[in-house]
Amino acid sequence: SPSIVVAIGPTLYWSPEREISSIASAANCATLSPWSTGVTENSIMSILGKPYFHDEAAAFEHVESVIWPDGPVCPHCGALDRISKIAPNPKARVRFGLHKCGHCKGQFTVRVGTVFEASKVPLHKWLQAIYLMCSNKNGISAHQLHRVLEVTYKTAWFMEHRIRQAIRDGDLSPFDPNGGAV
C-alpha cells in the first residue's frame, strides 16, 4: 500500500498512508511507494527543496494555483471577472498575492477564508507546517514544530490546531461549524 515519505537528514521515514483532506495537496505532500523504482534520498529531498517552502511569493503562487485553479474569486462578493492583481510595493509594506475586485472594490489575498487568515505567520511556514504534520506517522508536537519553523511555541500551537481542524473537517475554513473560532 502507498506510504508517505519524509526525509530528515540522511534518514528516510516511511509511514502508512492515512486519510488527508485537500489541505495536504496545498503543501504538496508526496505519496510514494517504498517499492517503487527510482526513489532515492535526493528525489525525496527535492520535495522539501521546492521554492514554495522557502519563498513567500512562490508560496502564494502555489496556494493560488491549488485554491483558485480557474483564476481568483472575490471572497467578498463572489465575482469571477474584473479582478486585477496589485503589484507589491517594495517601498511600503509588501503584500504578496494582493488582488482587487472591480465589482465591490475590496482587496483580498488567497489567505481570506482559509486557515491562513488573520495570521502574521508567513505562508511558506504554514506550508512547511502542513507538510511536517501530514508526513509524520505520529504527527508532530507543537514544541518540535516551534523549533523546526523557528516560531514561538504559542504560534506553533495555534498553527497546529488550525491545521488539525482543517484536516478533520476537510474544509479550509478557519471556523468550526458552530460559529466559534479555532
MOGIKA-V838755 format. One record per run of one state. SS is the DSSP state (a for helix, b for strand, c for the rest). FROM is the first residue (numbers start at 1). LEN is the number of residues. Records with the same first field share a line. If there is no record, write none. Layout:
SS->FROM-LEN  FROM-LEN
This chain:
c->1-2  9-2  17-5  27-4  33-8  49-2  54-2  68-15  86-13  102-5  109-14  136-6  150-3  170-5  176-5  182-1
b->3-6  11-6  31-2  83-3  99-3  107-2  175-1  181-1
a->22-5  41-8  51-3  56-12  123-13  142-8  153-17
